[in-house]
Amino acid sequence: MDREKIGAIGFDENTNPIAREFGEFYSTPRGYHHNALSQFTITSTPSFVNFPLLEHIEWISPRPILLIAGAEAHSLYFSEDVYAAAAEPKELLTVPGANHVGLYDKIDLIPFDKLTSFFTENL
């Protein structure tokens, strides 16, 4: 995205990197949809904070689990936490050069071969 467009939607070199990453996706044609709010609402944070994300990991695990995270993703720690809590069989694939949002739509970063082999083997 060119600098003028980023500035037009309120991002510049001083923007928090995580806010910029999500803003460059959800607030631009790349990820924008007219039915989406593309922002947190007053109820977003409390709902997320009150959801015990790993409380029932045993309901999923020991079924095969493949976690895919960008090596540069701010959320990588969560995939690592899930991996540590899950039973075998499990795998954590970290994609070099990818952030969190990049794995949404950057075709050159998405590990399609790994997804194909995982689902072929486990479904």
KAHULIN-V382817 format. One record per residue. N is the residue number from 1. RES is the residue in one small letter. PHI is phi in radians with two decimals (* if undefined). OMEGA is omega in whole degrees, 0 to 359 (* if undefined). Layout:
# KAHULIN-V382817
{{N/RES/PHI/OMEGA} {N/RES/PHI/OMEGA}}
This chain:
# KAHULIN-V382817
{{1/m/*/182} {2/d/-1.37/186} {3/r/-1.03/181} {4/e/-1.11/180} {5/k/-1.17/179} {6/i/-1.09/179} {7/g/-1.09/181} {8/a/-1.16/179} {9/i/-1.77/172} {10/g/1.68/178} {11/f/-1.99/173} {12/d/-2.58/183} {13/e/-1.13/179} {14/n/-1.64/181} {15/t/-1.21/175} {16/n/-0.88/185} {17/p/-1.00/179} {18/i/-1.23/177} {19/a/-1.07/179} {20/r/-1.13/180} {21/e/-0.99/181} {22/f/-1.26/179} {23/g/-1.11/179} {24/e/-1.17/175} {25/f/-1.60/189} {26/y/-1.33/183} {27/s/-1.81/178} {28/t/-2.28/179} {29/p/-0.99/180} {30/r/-1.00/183} {31/g/-2.32/183} {32/y/-1.25/170} {33/h/-2.41/186} {34/h/-1.09/178} {35/n/-1.56/182} {36/a/-1.67/177} {37/l/-1.26/181} {38/s/0.98/177} {39/q/-2.80/175} {40/f/-1.26/176} {41/t/-1.87/180} {42/i/-1.09/181} {43/t/-1.69/184} {44/s/-1.09/185} {45/t/-1.14/179} {46/p/-1.03/179} {47/s/-1.10/180} {48/f/-1.18/182} {49/v/-1.12/182} {50/n/-1.47/180} {51/f/-1.58/182} {52/p/-1.35/192} {53/l/-0.99/183} {54/l/-1.86/186} {55/e/-1.04/184} {56/h/-2.08/180} {57/i/-0.99/181} {58/e/-1.19/176} {59/w/-1.22/179} {60/i/-1.55/183} {61/s/-1.48/29} {62/p/-1.71/171} {63/r/-1.12/181} {64/p/-1.01/180} {65/i/-2.18/172} {66/l/-2.09/176} {67/l/-1.80/178} {68/i/-2.16/181} {69/a/-2.46/174} {70/g/-1.25/179} {71/a/-1.09/180} {72/e/-1.86/182} {73/a/-1.35/175} {74/h/-1.11/183} {75/s/-1.63/180} {76/l/-0.97/180} {77/y/-0.98/182} {78/f/-1.21/176} {79/s/-1.07/178} {80/e/-1.15/177} {81/d/-1.13/178} {82/v/-1.09/179} {83/y/-1.01/181} {84/a/-1.12/183} {85/a/-1.46/185} {86/a/-1.40/174} {87/a/-1.52/175} {88/e/-1.22/358} {89/p/-1.43/182} {90/k/-2.63/177} {91/e/-2.60/174} {92/l/-2.05/178} {93/l/-1.85/176} {94/t/-1.76/184} {95/v/-1.64/179} {96/p/-1.03/176} {97/g/1.38/182} {98/a/-1.81/170} {99/n/-1.75/182} {100/h/-1.12/186} {101/v/-1.27/180} {102/g/-1.02/180} {103/l/-1.36/175} {104/y/-1.30/191} {105/d/-2.57/180} {106/k/-1.51/188} {107/i/-0.95/181} {108/d/-1.23/179} {109/l/-1.72/184} {110/i/-1.24/184} {111/p/-1.43/184} {112/f/-1.04/179} {113/d/-1.06/180} {114/k/-1.17/178} {115/l/-1.08/179} {116/t/-1.07/181} {117/s/-1.16/180} {118/f/-1.10/182} {119/f/-1.25/177} {120/t/-1.10/181} {121/e/-1.32/191} {122/n/-1.94/177} {123/l/-1.82/*}}
